[in-house]
Amino acid sequence: MDSNQRPIVSTLSSDLVGSLQSLVGTVVIAVFVITFVVQAFQIPSESMENTLLVGDYLLVDKLCYGGTRNFLMPYKNIARGDIVVFHYPVDPKLHFVKRVIGVPGDRLRLINKKVFINGKPIEEPYVHYLEPPNNVFRDNFPRVDIPAINMEGNWWLEMRKLVEDGQLIVPEGHYFVMGDNRDDSQDSRYWGFVPRENIIGRPLLIYWSVRDWDRPNTASFATRLQHVMYAVTHIFQITRWNRTLRLVH
């Protein structure tokens, strides 16, 4: 055998090993990125309109609140006005997205839908209203003298202990969040604070946005497949191009 020739089987084997190593490396990098850096989420409800719409697909930055700030890893503190993705405290399997309104130590109240922090009104240009004030509990929070519909029972008991002079005191290690669509948002007013450890990160980018279309009424495999095929074949019609690749503020 010519010494300059390699066996074909050996070459194929070497190429296969190389391909498998490349694939494994790609999978490991993807898992690392999804676990520690960014993660994709979909907006399922209207609670953050008009900032985030149903059908927006987000990339969430999971490193931004990771720890101590330094020049290599520019971590930041969670601040009022930040939009955050978090594990829903009542059912941690679910992910919610809301805006931080109160941080630890804040004294918070709403008067006719206007938010006051530590006795001063705050500017909220992002807020969307659907109707004039007509919900005493929702629009004038906190109220300990009246029950609220759809309010978590444990939160009703906890809230009463944290209200002084008509203001709710946000405890250490917790955050008060609300949806930008104030009249249609199940938020901290109804189920309480978000613990710091529940916060995953902040939305960074709307990487795709799709307008609503006829959704399947059943969860069968055939129906879901038909649904996916419709989306693929009508992607240009259903995509909101003016929202795709938009930074989240």
C-alpha positions in Angstrom: 0.0 0.0 0.0 1.2 3.5 -0.9 2.5 5.1 2.3 0.9 8.4 1.2 -2.6 6.9 1.1 -4.8 6.4 4.2 -7.5 3.7 4.4 -10.9 4.9 3.4 -12.5 3.4 6.5 -10.1 5.2 8.8 -10.7 8.5 7.0 -14.5 8.1 7.3 -14.2 7.2 11.0 -12.0 10.2 11.7 -14.5 12.5 9.9 -17.4 11.0 11.8 -15.7 11.5 15.1 -14.9 15.0 14.2 -18.5 15.7 13.2 -19.7 14.2 16.5 -17.3 16.3 18.5 -18.4 19.4 16.7 -22.1 18.5 17.3 -21.5 17.8 21.0 -19.6 21.1 21.3 -22.5 23.0 19.7 -25.0 21.4 22.0 -22.9 22.1 25.1 -22.6 25.8 24.0 -26.3 26.0 23.3 -27.2 24.5 26.7 -24.8 26.9 28.4 -26.3 29.9 26.7 -29.9 28.9 27.4 -29.1 28.0 31.0 -27.0 31.0 32.0 -27.0 33.7 29.3 -30.3 34.2 27.3 -33.6 32.3 27.1 -36.5 32.6 24.7 -40.0 33.5 26.0 -43.4 34.2 24.4 -45.8 36.8 25.5 -49.2 35.0 26.1 -51.4 37.8 27.5 -52.3 41.5 27.2 -51.1 42.5 30.6 -48.0 44.4 29.3 -49.6 46.2 26.4 -48.6 48.3 24.7 -45.0 47.7 25.6 -45.2 44.0 24.9 -47.9 42.4 22.8 -49.4 38.9 22.6 -47.3 37.1 19.9 -44.0 38.9 20.8 -41.1 36.4 21.2 -38.4 37.6 23.6 -34.8 37.0 24.3 -34.3 37.4 28.0 -30.9 38.5 29.5 -30.3 36.2 32.4 -26.9 37.7 33.4 -27.9 41.3 34.0 -28.9 40.8 37.6 -26.4 38.1 38.4 -24.3 39.5 41.1 -21.7 42.1 41.9 -21.0 44.7 39.2 -17.6 44.8 37.7 -16.0 45.7 34.3 -16.0 42.1 33.1 -19.6 41.2 34.1 -21.7 44.5 34.2 -24.3 43.2 36.6 -26.9 45.8 37.7 -29.4 46.2 40.6 -33.1 45.7 40.0 -34.5 49.1 39.7 -37.9 50.7 39.5 -39.1 50.7 35.9 -37.3 47.6 34.9 -39.2 44.9 33.0 -38.5 41.5 34.5 -39.2 37.9 33.8 -39.8 35.8 36.9 -41.2 32.6 38.3 -44.8 33.3 39.4 -44.7 33.1 43.2 -48.0 31.2 43.4 -47.0 28.6 40.8 -43.2 28.7 40.1 -43.6 26.5 37.0 -45.1 29.5 35.3 -43.2 32.5 33.9 -44.6 36.0 34.2 -43.3 39.3 32.8 -44.1 42.6 34.5 -42.6 45.9 35.4 -40.9 46.6 38.7 -42.8 49.4 40.5 -41.6 49.1 44.1 -38.2 48.0 45.4 -37.3 47.0 49.0 -38.0 49.7 51.5 -40.4 51.6 49.2 -43.8 52.8 50.6 -46.3 52.4 47.8 -49.9 53.3 47.1 -52.2 54.1 44.2 -54.7 56.9 44.1 -57.1 56.9 41.2 -54.6 54.7 39.3 -51.7 57.1 40.0 -48.7 55.4 41.6 -47.1 57.2 44.6 -43.7 56.0 45.9 -42.6 57.3 49.3 -45.4 59.9 49.1 -44.4 61.3 45.6 -46.2 60.5 42.3 -44.0 58.8 39.7 -44.1 59.4 35.9 -45.1 56.3 34.0 -45.2 57.1 30.2 -45.5 53.4 29.4 -48.8 52.8 31.2 -51.9 51.9 29.2 -55.4 52.3 30.5 -58.6 50.8 29.2 -61.3 52.5 31.2 -61.8 55.3 33.7 -61.3 54.5 37.4 -64.1 52.3 38.6 -62.5 49.4 40.6 -61.9 50.6 44.1 -59.4 47.9 45.1 -57.4 47.9 41.8 -57.2 51.7 41.3 -56.8 52.7 44.9 -54.3 50.2 46.3 -53.8 49.1 49.0 -57.3 48.8 50.5 -57.6 46.6 53.6 -61.2 47.4 54.3 -62.6 45.6 51.2 -62.0 42.2 49.6 -60.9 41.9 46.0 -62.0 39.5 43.4 -59.4 37.0 42.2 -57.1 37.9 45.1 -54.9 35.2 46.7 -56.0 34.5 50.2 -52.5 34.3 51.7 -51.7 37.7 50.1 -54.8 39.3 51.6 -53.6 38.3 55.1 -49.9 39.3 54.4 -50.8 42.6 52.9 -52.8 43.8 55.9 -49.6 43.4 58.1 -47.5 45.5 55.7 -49.8 48.6 55.4 -49.0 51.7 57.3 -50.8 55.1 56.8 -52.4 53.7 53.7 -49.1 52.7 52.1 -47.7 49.2 51.4 -44.2 48.7 52.6 -42.1 46.5 50.3 -40.0 44.1 52.5 -36.3 43.4 52.0 -35.5 40.9 49.2 -38.9 41.4 47.5 -40.3 43.5 44.6 -43.7 44.9 43.8 -44.6 44.4 40.1 -47.4 45.6 37.8 -48.4 45.2 34.2 -48.3 48.2 31.9 -51.9 47.5 31.0 -53.1 48.5 34.4 -56.8 47.7 33.9 -56.1 44.2 32.7 -53.2 42.8 34.7 -53.1 40.2 37.4 -50.0 41.4 39.3 -48.7 42.2 42.7 -51.9 43.8 43.7 -53.6 40.4 43.6 -51.0 37.9 44.6 -48.2 39.8 46.3 -44.4 40.4 46.0 -41.9 38.7 43.8 -38.9 37.3 45.8 -35.5 38.2 44.5 -34.6 34.6 43.8 -37.7 34.2 41.5 -36.4 36.8 39.1 -34.8 35.3 36.0 -33.7 38.3 34.1 -34.9 41.2 31.8 -36.3 41.1 28.3 -33.6 42.2 25.9 -34.9 41.9 22.4 -38.2 41.1 20.6 -36.6 38.7 18.1 -39.9 37.9 16.3 -43.4 39.2 16.6 -46.4 37.5 15.1 -50.0 38.8 14.8 -52.8 36.5 16.0 -54.4 34.0 13.6 -56.9 31.1 14.0 -55.6 28.9 16.8 -56.3 25.2 17.0 -59.1 24.3 19.5 -57.6 20.9 20.2 -54.2 19.7 21.3 -53.9 16.7 19.0 -50.6 16.2 17.2 -52.3 16.5 13.7 -53.8 19.9 14.7 -50.6 21.2 16.1 -48.7 20.1 13.0 -51.3 21.8 10.8 -50.9 25.0 12.9 -47.1 25.0 12.6 -47.4 24.4 8.8 -49.7 27.3 8.5 -47.3 29.5 10.4 -44.4 28.4 8.2 -46.2 28.9 4.9 -47.7 32.3 6.0 -44.7 33.7 7.9 -44.5 36.9 5.8 -48.2 37.6 6.3 -48.4 36.9 10.1 -45.1 38.6 11.1 -45.2 42.0 12.6 -42.1 43.4 10.9 -42.2 46.7 12.7 -41.8 44.9 16.0 -39.3 42.2 15.0 -35.7 42.8 16.3 -36.9 45.6 18.5 -35.1 46.3 21.8 -37.3 46.2 24.9 -37.5 49.3 27.1 
